[in-house]
Amino acid sequence: MTTRNLTRFWEWGRKIICVGRNYADHAKELKNAIPTEPVLFLKTSSAYLREGSPIIVPAYSNNLHHEVEFGVVIGKAGTAIPQESAMDHVAGYVLCLDMTARDIQDECKSKGLPWTLAKAFNTSCPVSEFIPKDKIPDPGNINLWLKVNDQMRQNGNTSQMIFSIPYLINYISDFISLEEGDLILTGTPKGVSRVQEHDEIEAGIEGIISMSFKVERS
């Protein structure tokens, strides 16, 4: 295990690896096919945002969406990690938002271009306090929720994920070595929708943690 402080992984972790379309109902709501293998994309470490600072709508976007996600913090590096030992590489968890410039993503998809500007801009990855592994004994069965201006928008359970956490760790590490402090975002339940300037987003893992962020324009 690292000698660096994993409870502040966002200060030094090198990668944010995101899994798209890992909840069937979310794939359907965006009219995407349900994947037969994980869909991966990356965020930059400069995307991290901590509570107390605002989410900034990129100047080039007019349709910013919220996506609440369960995050897995890697505590032990590895390559081609077997599913059977995958959880040994997990240090803990975090609640995350995958903020998405949906108009830019749709434009990129229509042109066959990468999603980077839609997904990896500054403030696109708000994260909660670090949650030690022993606080969530069954990460495959927890409730995630998100409200905008106190109205429930997303409410799902990690049991609805198409690909489990051990499967994702195995799959990702076959191609991208996992390092201490890396974060895996495991996908979002249905209910994603637009947020605008002055909105307040509140999200939580039921019975564990919650966080809130204001939305501002650049």
N, C-alpha and C positions, 0 to 999 in steps of 0.2 A: 504494500500500500504506500501511497505517496506521503512524503513528509510535508507537502504543501497542504493548505487548509481546504479540504474538499467542501466544507460548508459554505465557502465563498468561491466555488468553482467558476463562477461567471467572471471573476477577475483575471483568471489565467488559463481557463480551458480553451483548447484550440479549435474544436469543431462542434457545430450543431448539425446533427444529421436528422432529417425530418422524413417521416413516412406519410405519404399521401394516400388518400382513399382507403384507409384501414378500417373504416366503418361502412358497411354496405349501404345503409340508409343515406349517409352523406354522399357517397359516390352517386347514388341515384338522384339526389336532390340537385346535383350539378350536372346531371345527364351524362355521367361518365360510366364506362363499363366497370363492373366489379373485377378488381385485379386478381390474377392467378398467382402473381408473385409481387413482393413489395415494390411500391413506387417510391423512389428515393430522390430527395433534393437536399441542398445544403443552405444554411444561413451562415453569415459571417459572425464572428465573435463580437463585432461592434453592434450587432443587432440587440444584444442584451439590454434590458431595461429593468430597473428596480422600482418598487413601490415608492411613491413620493415624487417621481418624475412623470411627465405626461407622455402619452403616445402621440407621435407627430404624424399627421396625414402627409404623405409625400406630395410635393407640389405638382407632380405629374399625374396624380390619381384623383378621380372623383367618385370612387366606389371602394372604400376601404371596408373589409369584412373582418369580423372577429372569428377565431377558431380556438376553443378551449381544448387543451391537450394535457395528457399525463406525461411527464418527462422522467427519464431514467438517467441517472448520473453514474458514469463509469468510474470505478475505483481501482480497477486492476487492468492493466493493458493486456491486449491479446490479439492474435490473428487466427482466423479459422477456429473460433471458439465453439466447441460442441454444445448442442442444446442442453445436454445433461449437466454441464458445469457452468452454463451461462450466467446463472444468478450469483455465482461466486464472484463475478466481475462487477457486480452492482454495489455501489456504495450507499445509494439512497435515491430519493425521488424529489420531484419538484412539480408544482403546478405551473403551466405555461400558457401563454397565448401565442398562436401563430397568426399574426396580423398579416393580411393578404390584400394587396391592391388588385381586386378582382378584375377590374376593367383592363389593367395591364396584363394580368395573367391570361385573360380571354384573348387579348390581341396577340400575345406571344404564342399561345396554343394554335391560333388560326394560321399563323405564319410558320409554325414548326420551329419556333425559337425557344431558348431556355427561359425559365421563369425568374431569373435572378432579381430583376428590378421589382417584380411583384412580391417577392418573398424575403429578400435579404437586406432591405433598407434599414437604416438606423431606427431604433425603437420597435422593430418588428417582432422581437422576442421578449416580452415581459415575463419575468419569472418570480415565483414566490420565494420565501425562505426555504432552505434545504430541509428535507424531511428524512431523518435517519431510517435506514432500511427496516429496523425492527419495529417502527411505528406503523408499517403497512405490511403485515404478514402475508396478505394475499393480494398482490397488485393486479391480479387478473379479475378482481371483483370489487371495484370501488366505484362510487357514484361521482361523476363530474357535473358541474352546473355552471351556467353563466347567465347573468342578468345585464340588461342595458337600461339605465334609468329606472331600475327596480322592477323591470318586467322580464320574466324568464324567457330566454331565447334558446338555450341549449340545456339539455338534461339527459345524460346517458351514463352507461356503465361500461367499464373496461372489458367486461365479459362479452361485449358485442364486437370486440376487435376481430378482424379476419385473421390477422397474424399475431400470435402471442409474443410476449416480451422475450422469452428464450429463443423463439424462432427468429425474431428480428435481430437479436444479438449475433446469432449464428450466421444468418444471411449477410448482414452488413459486414461482419468481420472477415468473411470470405474474400471480400473485395477491397474493403477499407479497414486497415488496422485500427482498432479502438485504443485510445490512450486515456490515461487518468485525466479526469476533468471533462471528458467529452460528454455531451448531452444528446440523448436520443428523444425526439418528439414522436409519440406513438400514434398520432392521428386524432381526428376530431369527430365527435358524434354529429348527427344532423342538427339543423337549426341555425346554421351560419347566416349572418345577415349584415347589412350595412350599418356602419356607425358614422357619426358626423361630429363636427366641432362642437365642443361643450358637453357631449355625451359623457356619462359615467359608466364604466364597465366594472362589474363586480363578478368574481368567479371563485369557485371553491371546489375542494374535495370534501364531500360530506363527512362531517365529524372529525376532520383532520386540520384543515387550513382554509383560509380565504384571503383574497387580496382585491384591491380596487385601483383603477387608473382613470384619469381624465383623458379625453381626446382633444387635441389642439391641432391647429393648422400651422404649417411652417411659414 
